């Protein structure tokens, strides 16, 4: 019983580690997400960070990071843009089965940690 409780607590901590949305320059949320139709299903990828930066506090410098994402080796044409505030930080990409509702009920999967050490990154997510 104690092992089950500890495992559950660990799982909750892992799920909550990346709970803050990651944004583009100036807090832009439209460029920091991408939706794609994969085999007839609309999926939306959103980046999440463990940095609690509100859209109003995101850098206005104009420097950004481009993420080119593939799902099951199928390239999504539009990149995700993130503010340079996330450079040298870890993020995760969460994949939702919706283009409007982004919560636990539509969450399909979460990527492994992605370290953003450059201005350009290619990522493949398997599911």
N, C-alpha and C positions, 0 to 999 in steps of 0.2 A: 504494500500500500504506500509506504513512504517513497519507494522508488518511482511509483507512478506519479505521485505528487511532485517530486523533484523534476521528473521528465516534463511534466505539464508546465511547471514554472519555467524551466529552461526554454521550452518551446514558445511560451508567451513572450519571454524576453527577446528571443531571436526575432519573432514576428514584429515586435515593437521597436527594434533597433533602428529600422529605417522607416520612420513614420512621417517625415517631413517632405513635402513635395519639393523637387528641385526645379528651378526656373531659369529662363533665358535672361539676357541683359535687361535691366530695368523691371524685372518681375513679370515679363511676358510669359503667359502660360500657353498660348497657342503654338508657339514655335518649340516649346519644350515637351511636346507630346506628338505622337504620330498614330494615326489609325490606318488600318489596312484590311482589305478583304482577303482572307486566307481560306480557300476552299469553301466559299460561300458564307463564311462567318466573319462578322466585323469584330476585329480585335484592336484595342488601343493600348499602346505602351506608354507608361508614365515613369519618369525617373524619380526615385526617392533617395533622400540623404538622411544622415543622422545630424545634420546641421540645421538648427532651428532659425532659418533666415526667412523672414516674411517677404512677400513680393515688394513691399515698399523699401526694404533695406538692401535689395540686390544691387550690385554694382551697376553703374551707368557707363562704365569705361568703354564699352563696345567690344572688348575682348570676349571671345566665346570658344566653346569646345563643341566640335561636331561629332555626333555618334551615328554611325551607319550601322543599322541593325538588320540582321537576318533572322527569320523564324524557320527552324528546320531547314537551314541553308537556302531559304527563299528570301532574296533581298527585298527589303522595303525601300522604295524609291526615295522617299523623303527622309532627310536626316533629322535627328533630334538636336536642337541647339541648347546648350547650357551656358550660363554665365561662368566666367573665369573664377568666380568665387568657389567653384567646386573643383578647381584644379588641385592636384595632389591630395584628393579626398576619395573616399570610397562612396559609391552609389549602388543601388540595385534598380533593375528595371522590373516593374510589375506589369503583367499583361492582364487586361480586363476584357471580358466578353461583352463589351458595350462601347458605344462612342459617346455616351452621355452620363451614365451612372458608374461611379468608380468607388466601390466599397467592397466589403467582404463577400457580399452576395454575387458579385460579378468577377471577383478575382480568380483568374485561371491559374496563374503561376507567378513565381518570383525568381529572378535570375540569381546567380551567385554574385558575390561582391565584385564590383568592377572598379579598379583603381584608375583614376583619370590623371595620368602623368604626362599627357600631351594634348595638343589642340585638336587631334584627329584620332578617332578610335573606331575599329570595326569589331562588331560583336555578333556572335551567333548564339541564339537561344534555342535549345532543343526542348520539345515537349511532346 
